[in-house]
Amino acid sequence: MTTLEEQIQEYRTLVQQIAALEEKKRELNQAIFQQMSEKKMTVAGCILRKYERLFFRTPIEQARELGATKTEEVVDKEVLKKLYEAGQPVPGVTCSTYVQISAEKKELVVDMETGEILR
């Protein structure tokens, strides 16, 4: 049986290897994304899909100024989305772009910015 110190060292080595693999995975995701000429492609037995997702963190005060609130006074994401898509800068709205890579039977969704597997 290994000692506690050996287990800690092995754990730290694994953490470093995982971090390196995650960085490499992010780089590959970015390279794949840049090479995709269409929103949906089939390559090497995998289905690739480009997705775009908006994240809304606009404070209620700013949403109110933009006329993007509802009666219950929550941020109206549809109004903010239309403003964003029309090219108007909207504080607190970011766009995340990601690629979905799936075997022909099982889907894998990967966030392009974090490299995190979403599904």
Order of alpha helices (4+ residues) and beta strands (2+ residues): alpha-beta-beta-alpha-alpha-beta-beta
